[in-house]
Amino acid sequence: MRDAVRIFLEGIQPHIDSYGENSLWKVRGELQRLKTACGSTPRMKDEKIQRLIEKLLSMNEECYCFSVDVRSKLSAESYNKLATLFDIGAIGAIAGQNILEGDIDISQIITGVLSETFVVLGSLQYIEAWNQECETIIDENALRIYDMFWELPREFDRGIDDDELEQLRDGLDRFFDEIRDRKVAQDTRIAVIGQLYSLFAKIYLNRLLALLKGI
């Protein structure tokens, strides 16, 4: 089984920091191969490993469909400029790294990943004109990202008291009010959603890699 894990690690390594459509295809293929290998090996039939693989496949699909939907509504030039911002590099790197390492601090999520994101990206002006179809894509994917934030404390088994719950709810509501605010540039909001998909994919991928390395 170590060979299957080694092949998986080698296969995803070139794509671990890139979430363009080609990389998403490559990562999906590696996940499907690992899932098949796990099904035939008793040691790999670990509930956590199986759940993380399924979670990553689902997230991979959502991220890919988001990218395809955006691409279908924009000119090639506008999409290519936006797609360069979907990778994790431009998003609140310090706060993002804390989350990747398992340090789920609610204040970091709000003041770091959320609050800094719009500041980092600013008004990009990559989309030529306001686009109603893009607005629908933003609304649908914002809802998915919103739920992903709420899943983080449960994923990391982190207890949250009532005050922290209120803080998390208030911070998320303020952030997603901006995501859904049509006065904020569409390209900014699309880029933020793309980067958040990348961030969450990397969080769960890191969780899976930690489990695989322990086998």
Secondary structure, 3 states (H helix, E strand, C coil): CHHHHHHHHHHHHHHCCCCCHHHHHHHHHHHHHHHHHHHCCHHHCCHHHHHHHHHHHHHHHHHHHHHHHHHHHCCHHHHHHHHCCCCHHHCCHHHHHHHHCCCCCHHHHHHHHHHHHHHHHCCCCCCCCCCHHHHHHHHHHHHHHHHHHHHHHHHCCCCCCHHHHHHHHHHHHHHHHHHCCCCCCHHHHHHHHHHHHHHHHHHHHHHHHHHHHCC
